[in-house]
């Protein structure tokens, strides 16, 4: 496990090409957080960072980019979509657009439906290499025979593969909408935007294998690092802020979820 203190734009220059199996990070959301005044963030900086990430990720590896938009003068910025489209310009595949749903979101006062989710973009370099799908969705038809048909391109119907030969299992693959309670960052870890541990754990489990190298260029309080430690992944975390870097080190040493 390697924790690096400094600007990720500079420190990532020393990471070799095609050496990272997975990136899991949550970058600054527009200017919603000041991060002790150390934040310098705009779309030009994002482009430089994304080019490094596309360079260091291995073929078959993924970048999990968890982000949201600021609402200003009655309009969402759309920064998240701009970033997703730019990653595609770097020849990365947008493998999935997932949703992190917050069941315990805090109501706001805007004249709109309450904001209760964030985007989780999954970018793959070339053909996806690893997927350890989590099967925890209770199947309604548990125990029944698999039946049904699917439609061919010419409009004809054919029986589903394995129809009447297999039984429906108790649990199936979860959807790409993950409902996970938010972390109590300010109270427990002295950080304004802490990853929920379960969110980091489930992504690391899904897109990597034991011994893989995971990078988080925006380390924060190092939830990603703790998930990697507990799942036997190698980890590189980068954090610029002095205070948060010390918090991350102590949290990993104590395995504080």
C-alpha positions as CSV (number, residue, x, y, z in Angstrom):
1,X,0.0,0.0,0.0
2,X,1.5,3.3,-1.1
3,X,0.1,6.7,0.0
4,X,1.6,9.7,-1.8
5,X,1.3,13.3,-0.5
6,X,1.1,15.9,-3.2
7,X,-0.5,17.0,-6.5
8,X,-1.8,14.0,-8.4
9,X,-1.0,15.7,-11.7
10,X,2.6,15.7,-10.8
11,X,2.8,12.4,-9.0
12,X,1.0,10.5,-11.7
13,X,3.8,11.3,-14.1
14,X,5.8,8.7,-12.3
15,X,3.3,6.0,-12.7
16,X,4.2,3.8,-15.7
17,X,1.9,3.3,-18.7
18,X,-0.5,0.4,-18.5
19,X,0.4,-0.5,-14.9
20,X,-3.0,0.1,-13.0
21,X,-5.8,-2.5,-13.0
22,X,-8.5,-0.2,-11.7
23,X,-9.1,3.4,-10.7
24,X,-11.8,4.2,-8.1
25,X,-12.2,7.8,-7.2
26,X,-14.6,10.6,-6.6
27,X,-13.2,13.9,-8.0
28,X,-14.2,17.4,-6.9
29,X,-17.8,18.2,-7.8
30,X,-17.5,21.6,-9.6
31,X,-16.8,23.9,-6.6
32,X,-19.1,22.4,-4.0
33,X,-16.3,21.9,-1.5
34,X,-13.3,24.1,-0.6
35,X,-11.2,21.3,0.8
36,X,-9.4,23.6,3.3
37,X,-8.6,26.0,0.5
38,X,-6.3,23.6,-1.4
39,X,-8.7,23.0,-4.2
40,X,-7.8,24.1,-7.7
41,X,-10.3,22.6,-10.1
42,X,-11.7,23.3,-13.5
43,X,-12.3,21.4,-16.8
44,X,-8.8,22.0,-18.1
45,X,-7.3,20.4,-15.0
46,X,-9.8,17.5,-15.3
47,X,-8.6,16.9,-18.9
48,X,-5.0,16.6,-17.9
49,X,-5.9,14.2,-15.1
50,X,-8.1,12.1,-17.3
51,X,-5.3,11.7,-19.9
52,X,-3.0,10.4,-17.2
53,X,-5.7,7.9,-16.0
54,X,-6.3,6.7,-19.6
55,X,-2.5,6.3,-19.9
56,X,-1.8,4.3,-16.7
57,X,-4.8,2.0,-16.8
58,X,-4.2,-1.5,-18.3
59,X,-6.0,-2.9,-21.2
60,X,-9.1,-4.5,-19.8
61,X,-9.0,-2.3,-16.7
62,X,-11.7,0.1,-15.5
63,X,-12.0,3.6,-14.2
64,X,-14.9,4.1,-11.8
65,X,-15.6,7.8,-11.8
66,X,-18.2,8.9,-9.1
67,X,-19.4,12.5,-9.7
68,X,-22.3,14.9,-9.4
69,X,-23.1,18.4,-10.6
70,X,-23.6,21.7,-8.9
71,X,-26.9,23.5,-9.4
72,X,-26.3,27.2,-10.2
73,X,-28.9,29.8,-11.1
74,X,-31.5,27.1,-11.5
75,X,-29.5,24.9,-13.8
76,X,-27.3,21.8,-13.2
77,X,-23.9,22.4,-14.7
78,X,-23.8,19.1,-16.6
79,X,-20.1,18.8,-15.8
80,X,-20.5,15.1,-15.1
81,X,-21.7,14.5,-18.7
82,X,-19.0,16.6,-20.2
83,X,-16.4,14.5,-18.3
84,X,-18.0,11.3,-19.4
85,X,-17.9,12.3,-23.0
86,X,-14.3,13.4,-22.7
87,X,-13.3,10.1,-21.4
88,X,-14.9,8.6,-24.5
89,X,-12.7,10.9,-26.6
90,X,-9.7,9.3,-25.0
91,X,-10.8,5.9,-26.5
92,X,-12.3,4.6,-23.3
93,X,-15.5,2.7,-23.5
94,X,-18.4,3.9,-21.4
95,X,-19.2,0.4,-20.1
96,X,-22.0,1.4,-17.7
97,X,-23.7,4.5,-16.3
98,X,-24.5,3.5,-12.7
99,X,-26.4,5.3,-10.0
100,X,-25.4,5.7,-6.4
101,X,-28.8,6.2,-4.7
102,X,-28.8,7.8,-1.2
103,X,-31.8,6.6,0.8
104,X,-30.9,9.0,3.6
105,X,-30.5,12.2,1.5
106,X,-31.0,15.6,3.1
107,X,-34.0,17.6,1.7
108,X,-33.0,21.0,0.2
109,X,-35.1,24.0,-0.5
110,X,-34.9,24.2,-4.3
111,X,-38.1,24.2,-6.4
112,X,-37.3,20.7,-7.7
113,X,-37.6,17.1,-6.7
114,X,-35.0,16.3,-4.0
115,X,-31.5,15.3,-5.2
116,X,-30.9,11.7,-4.0
117,X,-28.3,10.2,-6.3
118,X,-24.9,10.6,-7.9
119,X,-23.5,9.2,-11.2
120,X,-21.0,6.3,-11.2
121,X,-19.5,6.1,-14.7
122,X,-17.6,2.9,-15.5
123,X,-15.0,3.3,-18.2
124,X,-13.2,0.3,-19.7
125,X,-10.0,0.4,-21.6
126,X,-10.5,-2.0,-24.6
127,X,-12.5,-5.1,-23.7
128,X,-13.5,-5.4,-20.1
129,X,-11.2,-7.8,-18.3
130,X,-12.8,-8.4,-14.9
131,X,-16.3,-8.5,-13.6
132,X,-17.2,-10.3,-10.4
133,X,-20.9,-9.6,-10.4
134,X,-22.6,-9.3,-7.0
135,X,-25.6,-11.5,-6.7
136,X,-27.8,-10.2,-3.9
137,X,-31.1,-9.4,-5.6
138,X,-33.8,-11.8,-4.3
139,X,-35.4,-13.6,-7.3
140,X,-39.2,-13.6,-7.2
141,X,-39.4,-16.9,-9.1
142,X,-36.9,-18.8,-6.9
143,X,-37.1,-22.5,-7.5
144,X,-39.2,-22.4,-10.6
145,X,-38.0,-23.6,-14.0
146,X,-36.4,-21.1,-16.4
147,X,-38.9,-20.3,-19.1
148,X,-39.4,-17.7,-21.8
149,X,-38.4,-16.6,-25.2
150,X,-36.4,-13.8,-26.8
151,X,-36.9,-11.9,-30.1
152,X,-34.4,-12.3,-32.9
153,X,-33.4,-9.4,-35.2
154,X,-35.8,-10.7,-37.9
155,X,-38.7,-10.5,-35.4
156,X,-38.9,-14.3,-34.8
157,X,-39.1,-15.8,-31.3
158,X,-36.8,-18.5,-30.0
159,X,-36.8,-20.3,-26.6
160,X,-34.3,-18.9,-24.1
161,X,-31.1,-20.9,-23.7
162,X,-31.6,-23.4,-20.9
163,X,-35.4,-23.1,-20.8
164,X,-37.0,-25.8,-18.8
165,X,-33.6,-27.2,-17.9
166,X,-32.5,-24.9,-15.2
167,X,-34.3,-23.6,-12.1
168,X,-34.3,-20.0,-11.0
169,X,-31.7,-19.4,-8.3
170,X,-32.5,-17.7,-5.0
171,X,-30.4,-14.6,-5.8
172,X,-29.7,-12.8,-9.1
173,X,-27.3,-10.1,-10.2
174,X,-28.1,-6.7,-8.7
175,X,-29.1,-3.8,-10.9
176,X,-26.8,-0.8,-11.7
177,X,-28.7,1.3,-9.2
178,X,-27.0,0.9,-5.8
179,X,-28.8,2.2,-2.7
180,X,-26.2,2.8,0.0
181,X,-26.4,5.0,3.0
182,X,-24.1,8.0,3.0
183,X,-21.1,8.1,5.3
184,X,-21.0,10.4,8.3
185,X,-17.7,12.0,7.2
186,X,-17.6,15.3,9.1
187,X,-18.5,13.6,12.4
188,X,-16.5,10.4,12.2
189,X,-13.5,11.2,9.9
190,X,-13.2,15.0,9.8
191,X,-13.7,15.1,6.0
192,X,-16.5,16.9,4.1
193,X,-17.1,14.2,1.5
194,X,-16.4,10.6,2.6
195,X,-17.1,7.6,0.4
196,X,-19.5,5.1,2.0
197,X,-17.3,2.1,2.8
198,X,-19.8,-0.4,1.2
199,X,-19.8,1.6,-2.0
200,X,-16.0,1.4,-2.3
201,X,-15.9,-2.3,-1.2
202,X,-18.5,-3.3,-3.8
203,X,-16.8,-1.6,-6.7
204,X,-13.3,-3.0,-5.8
205,X,-14.9,-6.4,-5.5
206,X,-16.8,-6.1,-8.8
207,X,-14.0,-4.8,-11.1
208,X,-10.8,-6.3,-9.8
209,X,-9.2,-9.4,-8.4
210,X,-6.9,-10.2,-5.5
211,X,-3.4,-8.8,-6.0
212,X,-4.6,-6.2,-8.5
213,X,-3.3,-2.6,-8.3
214,X,-5.9,0.1,-7.5
215,X,-5.4,3.8,-7.8
216,X,-7.3,6.7,-6.2
217,X,-5.8,10.0,-7.3
218,X,-8.2,11.9,-4.9
219,X,-7.5,10.0,-1.7
220,X,-9.5,12.1,0.7
221,X,-10.0,10.0,3.9
222,X,-9.0,6.8,2.0
223,X,-12.2,4.7,2.0
224,X,-10.9,3.2,-1.2
225,X,-7.6,2.3,0.5
226,X,-9.4,0.5,3.4
227,X,-11.6,-1.5,0.9
228,X,-8.4,-2.5,-1.0
229,X,-6.7,-3.5,2.3
230,X,-9.6,-5.7,3.3
231,X,-9.9,-7.3,-0.2
232,X,-6.2,-8.0,-0.6
233,X,-5.6,-5.5,-3.4
234,X,-2.5,-3.4,-3.8
235,X,-3.3,0.3,-3.5
236,X,-1.9,3.7,-4.5
237,X,-3.5,6.8,-3.1
238,X,-2.7,10.4,-3.7
239,X,-3.8,13.4,-1.6
240,X,-2.7,17.0,-1.7
241,X,-4.2,18.4,1.5
242,X,-2.0,18.0,4.5
243,X,-4.8,17.5,7.0
244,X,-6.7,14.9,4.9
245,X,-3.5,13.0,4.1
246,X,-2.8,12.5,7.9
247,X,-6.5,11.5,8.4
248,X,-6.1,8.9,5.5
249,X,-2.9,7.4,7.0
250,X,-4.5,7.1,10.5
251,X,-7.7,5.7,9.1
252,X,-5.9,3.0,7.1
253,X,-3.7,2.1,10.1
254,X,-6.7,1.6,12.3
255,X,-8.9,0.1,9.5
256,X,-11.6,2.6,10.4
257,X,-14.5,1.9,8.1
